[in-house]
Amino acid sequence: MPRRLPRLAFLTALVVPTLLLLSCATDAPSKHGPRQSPGSELVRRMAVPPLQVTIPRVGREVERRVLANGIVLYLVEDHSLPVLDAYAVFRAGSLYEPTARPGVVRFTASQLRNGGTTHLAAEALNEELEVLGASIEASASAEAISLTLSALAKDTDLALQLFTEVIRQPAFDARPLQTSKGRVVEDLRRLADNPAQLLSREFTRTLYTEAHPLGRPLTPAQVEAIQPEDLQAHSRRLVHPNNMMLAVVGDFRREEMASKIQALFGDWPSSPLDLPSPPEVQPRYERGVFIIPRNLAQASLTLGHFGITRFNPDRYAIELMDSILGGGGFSSRIMERVRTEEGLAYSVGTTFPTSSRDISLFRATAQTKNENVPRAVSAILEEMVRIQQEPVSQEELDRAKEAIINSFVFRFTSRFGIVVQLMTLEFNGYPPDHLETLLDRYRAVTVADIQRVARQYLHPDATTIFVIGDPTKFESAMASFGPVHRLPVETPG
């Protein structure tokens, strides 16, 4: 990384928190959003040089190789600390799991790490890692199963050997699997007692429906049905070298590390991939209110609709629009309207994801008193309409751009994190220069663009609304937002 980056990071770390703190203190709201306090105005007028960040590039600071069996390898030397970090990722996430075995990806990932290997039982593997002071962790997402390794450089050979065994020779021992299943079942049984999680699950399930993997929440019965052979089958199907990307960063010599990786993974034969195409999301925009009755003093609500995929060229304008509307914390319009002006909610905001492979879900969330639910919903919808009908101010847009641009530098504080980002760009299908041109795409967004994407991608007249709370306090007033449905959710047995 260039030497000037730490200085920029320090400057940003000093200025950004100050901006955030001062932005919390506002005077009366103006037509186009909150008017800033005198202190915030003073900071806004400060002359701060634009951030200059040199982005590492594959083929320049980062070496990319492809092994004969198809493994894509990213290598970077980093002698600043005597450590070794590795990250392996497979296109094997829940979008690709068998319909008849929901949850198999989640447990395949956890048991790659916790289920031992054919050479080391789970307890022995834990002991080996503990003695080394190393860690191997696994996780799963909609698209991927990934594993990370962290160790001291002096233990490179043994740490990489263990990492390789976990990937290539998992045992999927039934005992740790049963323990893991028990924890998940207990979490599912407690879900009904967690309004925020329950609300998120039901909102997602209803919009995606069972026609799509994202609309099939896991049940205790499905968890109990999973067996070690299901995990073995998923691993054999998709954990292959020709479906693997591997990043290795640390205190080593590049050619020596390349030789080690070749010795550990080079004889792993590639295999034909059984990678099905997940069903396409079929977006629907329908008005409707779904109420989950709960005798609670405070209601939780979510309203929203379908969004976009990560390949939508409007994603940068949408991110800025969402920041102004409700995703920008205390400076956002919905926060100012619902919390500050009307005092309806302590926590309120929006999210408009723009990085998912499938069509995402835009949602606004809030917690408020049961009797205030209709007013809170109205205020949120009115702000969605206002940002469509009235151009935002240049000041609002500039503030949203600055928040994104000033935070950009923090993406490059770790050499390992940088390499994982670059590899993930390739995994997700972005062009190699994506990071180098990213800020210019935000800078190019205009006030007219914000209004255009608000009109195109926000649907205040076709939102799906979910509320968990005491329906006797608000149900009669919800018909104005669409057909009202009771949605009792039973606690799993």
Secondary structure as UniProt FT lines:
FT   HELIX           4..23
FT   STRAND          26..30
FT   TURN            31..32
FT   STRAND          33..36
FT   HELIX           38..44
FT   TURN            59..61
FT   STRAND          62..66
FT   TURN            68..69
FT   STRAND          72..77
FT   STRAND          83..90
FT   HELIX           94..96
FT   TURN            99..100
FT   TURN            102..103
FT   HELIX           104..114
FT   HELIX           122..132
FT   STRAND          135..140
FT   STRAND          145..152
FT   HELIX           153..155
FT   HELIX           156..168
FT   HELIX           174..190
FT   HELIX           191..193
FT   HELIX           195..208
FT   TURN            210..211
FT   HELIX           213..215
FT   HELIX           220..225
FT   HELIX           228..238
FT   HELIX           241..243
FT   STRAND          244..250
FT   HELIX           254..265
FT   TURN            266..267
FT   STRAND          288..293
FT   STRAND          298..306
FT   TURN            310..311
FT   TURN            313..314
FT   HELIX           315..322
FT   HELIX           323..327
FT   HELIX           329..331
FT   HELIX           333..334
FT   HELIX           335..341
FT   STRAND          345..351
FT   STRAND          361..369
FT   HELIX           370..372
FT   HELIX           373..389
FT   HELIX           394..408
FT   HELIX           409..412
FT   HELIX           415..428
FT   TURN            432..433
FT   HELIX           434..443
FT   HELIX           447..457
FT   TURN            460..461
FT   STRAND          464..469
FT   HELIX           471..473
FT   HELIX           475..481
FT   STRAND          484..486
//
